[in-house]
């Protein structure tokens, strides 16, 4: 597998490309997953389309009965705040639906309950409504603009919820060295890229579309989008003619499905 981490050069014309769009911060962990799927017939191109920035974390006056965390980014941000971490340790339970998020919490000293029956945040919301006693107060550390409105879903099921925006996602495709794409380079890639592009969030789709406008250029047809989850699928369908969803919400499943789509 040939890697092109800078995004500065075009793939070999004889090869198809696997484009990875997760953030620069995620790249060290993602690269190890990608390296296990080595292939001689495709190139790897890292075009980070999102950047995660922490936000000030203001804690509510009311302590939580439960804490619900739906992303590894929220897990790291919340557990990195000593007062928040103490509140999670004191809560009855911490819930998540993602194996990666549960692993991140465990590494940070938080024993979270992984709800295996839930594959999406919407599934987790439904499960919580069916399995937690009410009344209960839930803390919800989330992105400033979450893909799914968990707070509204929990409120309709009778829970009191404190929404705690703890990070924001900036959506814009950049080179792996964080430099902007020049108009010339973006135009070159719009004409030359073929293969599979992976998206793990609607924000990543938006960041790619902001720079490359795939529906208006060849990329909408030449790239096959491989995504995680229904919200990312909906975003990708608006930009690409071919969209395939990974079997589950994990980087391993995303890589496995993406590489199966390559020639």
C-alpha positions in Angstrom: 0.0 0.0 0.0 1.5 3.3 -1.1 0.6 6.2 1.2 0.4 9.8 0.1 -0.1 11.6 3.4 0.4 15.1 2.1 -2.2 15.0 -0.7 0.3 16.9 -2.9 0.6 14.5 -5.7 -1.9 12.6 -7.9 -2.3 8.8 -7.6 -0.5 6.5 -10.0 -2.7 6.3 -13.1 -2.7 2.5 -13.0 -4.1 2.4 -9.5 -7.3 3.4 -7.8 -7.3 5.4 -4.7 -8.7 5.0 -1.2 -9.3 8.5 0.2 -9.4 8.8 4.0 -11.2 12.0 5.3 -10.9 11.8 9.1 -9.0 14.4 11.0 -5.2 14.9 11.4 -5.7 14.1 15.1 -7.3 10.8 14.3 -4.7 9.8 11.7 -2.2 8.0 14.0 -4.8 5.5 15.2 -6.5 5.3 11.8 -3.3 4.6 10.0 -2.8 1.4 12.1 -6.2 0.1 11.0 -5.5 1.0 7.4 -2.1 -0.7 7.4 -3.8 -4.0 8.2 -5.6 -3.9 4.8 -2.5 -3.6 2.7 -3.0 -4.0 -1.1 -0.7 -3.7 -4.0 -3.3 -2.3 -6.4 -4.5 0.9 -4.6 -3.0 4.1 -3.2 -4.0 5.7 0.1 -4.6 9.5 0.1 -5.3 11.3 3.4 -7.5 14.4 2.8 -8.6 15.4 6.3 -12.0 17.1 6.0 -12.7 17.9 9.6 -10.9 19.5 12.5 -11.9 19.1 16.1 -11.6 22.1 18.4 -12.4 21.9 22.1 -15.0 24.3 23.6 -15.2 25.6 27.2 -17.0 23.0 29.3 -19.5 24.6 31.8 -20.9 22.1 34.3 -24.6 22.2 35.4 -25.5 22.8 39.0 -27.5 19.5 39.1 -25.4 16.4 39.3 -26.2 13.7 36.7 -27.9 10.4 37.4 -26.5 9.2 34.0 -24.1 10.4 31.4 -24.5 9.6 27.7 -21.5 9.9 25.4 -21.9 9.2 21.7 -18.4 10.0 20.3 -14.8 9.4 21.2 -14.1 13.1 20.8 -16.7 13.9 23.5 -15.3 11.2 25.7 -11.8 12.6 25.6 -12.9 16.2 26.1 -15.2 15.3 29.0 -12.8 13.0 30.8 -10.1 15.6 30.3 -11.9 18.0 32.6 -11.3 16.9 36.2 -14.7 18.0 37.6 -16.5 16.4 34.7 -14.6 13.2 35.1 -15.5 13.1 38.8 -19.2 13.6 38.0 -19.0 10.7 35.6 -17.4 8.5 38.2 -20.2 9.5 40.7 -23.1 8.9 38.2 -25.1 5.7 38.3 -23.9 4.7 34.9 -22.2 6.1 31.8 -23.7 4.9 28.5 -22.4 4.7 24.9 -23.2 2.8 21.7 -19.7 2.8 20.1 -16.9 0.3 20.9 -14.3 3.0 20.1 -16.0 5.4 22.5 -16.2 2.8 25.2 -12.5 2.0 24.7 -11.6 5.6 24.9 -13.5 6.0 28.2 -12.0 2.9 29.7 -8.5 4.2 28.8 -9.4 7.4 30.7 -10.6 5.5 33.8 -14.3 5.5 33.1 -16.2 2.2 33.2 -18.9 2.8 30.6 -21.8 0.5 29.6 -21.6 -0.3 25.9 -25.1 -0.8 24.6 -24.6 -3.5 21.9 -28.2 -3.3 20.8 -27.6 0.2 19.5 -25.7 0.9 16.3 -26.5 4.6 16.1 -27.1 7.5 18.4 -30.8 7.3 17.5 -30.9 3.6 18.5 -29.2 4.5 21.8 -31.8 7.2 22.5 -34.6 4.7 22.0 -32.9 2.0 24.1 -32.4 4.5 27.0 -36.1 5.4 26.9 -37.0 1.8 27.2 -34.5 0.8 29.9 -33.9 3.7 32.2 -36.3 4.6 35.1 -37.7 8.1 35.1 -37.4 10.7 36.4 -33.6 10.9 35.8 -31.2 13.7 35.0 -28.8 13.0 32.1 -25.7 14.9 31.1 -25.0 14.9 27.4 -21.5 16.1 26.3 -21.8 16.5 22.5 -20.5 18.4 19.5 -21.7 21.9 19.0 -23.7 20.7 16.0 -24.4 17.0 16.5 -25.6 14.8 13.6 -28.5 13.5 15.8 -30.4 15.6 18.3 -30.1 13.2 21.3 -31.3 15.9 23.7 -34.6 16.3 22.0 -35.1 12.6 21.7 -34.4 12.1 25.4 -36.7 15.0 26.4 -39.6 13.5 24.5 -39.1 10.3 26.5 -39.4 12.2 29.8 -35.8 12.7 30.8 -34.3 16.0 32.1 -31.2 16.6 30.0 -28.2 18.9 30.4 -26.6 19.5 27.0 -22.9 20.2 27.2 -21.3 21.3 23.9 -17.7 20.4 24.5 -16.1 20.5 21.0 -16.8 21.9 17.6 -16.2 20.3 14.2 -14.8 22.6 11.5 -15.6 21.2 8.1 -13.2 22.0 5.3 -11.0 19.7 3.2 -7.3 20.3 3.7 -4.0 18.7 2.9 -2.6 16.4 5.5 -0.1 19.0 6.5 -3.1 21.3 7.3 -2.4 23.5 4.3 -5.3 24.7 2.1 -5.8 23.3 -1.4 -4.8 25.7 -4.1 -7.4 26.2 -6.8 -5.1 24.5 -9.3 -4.5 21.4 -7.1 -8.2 21.1 -6.3 -9.1 21.3 -10.0 -6.4 18.7 -10.9 -7.8 16.3 -8.3 -11.4 16.9 -9.4 -10.4 15.6 -12.8 -8.0 12.8 -11.8 -9.2 11.0 -8.7 -10.9 7.6 -9.0 -11.6 5.0 -6.4 -13.3 5.0 -3.0 -13.7 7.8 -0.5 -14.5 7.1 3.2 -16.6 9.3 5.4 -17.3 8.8 9.1 -19.5 11.8 9.6 -21.8 14.2 7.7 -19.3 17.0 8.6 -16.6 15.2 6.7 -18.9 15.0 3.6 -19.6 18.7 4.0 -15.9 19.5 4.3 -15.0 17.6 1.2 -17.9 19.1 -0.8 -16.9 22.6 0.3 -13.6 22.3 -1.5 -14.2 19.8 -4.3 -18.0 20.2 -5.1 -18.2 16.6 -6.4 -21.7 17.0 -7.8 -20.5 19.7 -10.1 -17.4 17.9 -11.3 -16.3 14.4 -12.2 -15.8 13.3 -8.6 -19.5 12.8 -8.1 -19.3 9.9 -10.5 -15.7 8.7 -10.3 -15.6 8.3 -6.6 -17.6 5.7 -4.7 -18.5 6.9 -1.2 -18.2 4.4 1.7 -19.8 5.7 4.9 -20.7 5.0 8.5 -24.3 5.4 9.5 -27.6 6.7 8.1 -26.9 10.5 8.6 -23.6 10.3 6.8 -25.2 8.2 4.1 -27.9 10.9 3.6 -25.2 13.6 3.3 -23.1 11.5 0.8 -26.1 10.7 -1.4 -26.4 14.4 -2.1 -22.8 14.5 -3.4 -22.1 11.1 -5.0 -23.9 8.8 -7.3 -22.6 5.6 -5.6 -22.8 5.3 -1.8 -22.3 2.2 0.3 -22.7 1.9 4.1 -20.3 0.0 6.3 -21.7 -3.0 8.2 -21.2 -1.3 11.6 -20.0 2.0 13.1 -16.3 1.2 13.5 -13.2 2.2 11.6 -12.4 -1.5 11.0 -15.8 -2.1 9.3 -15.4 1.1 7.3 -12.0 0.1 6.0 -13.1 -3.5 5.3 -16.1 -2.3 3.3 -14.2 0.3 1.4 -11.4 -2.0 0.3 -14.0 -4.5 -0.9 -15.2 -1.9 -3.3 -11.8 -1.3 -4.8 -10.9 -3.2 -8.0 
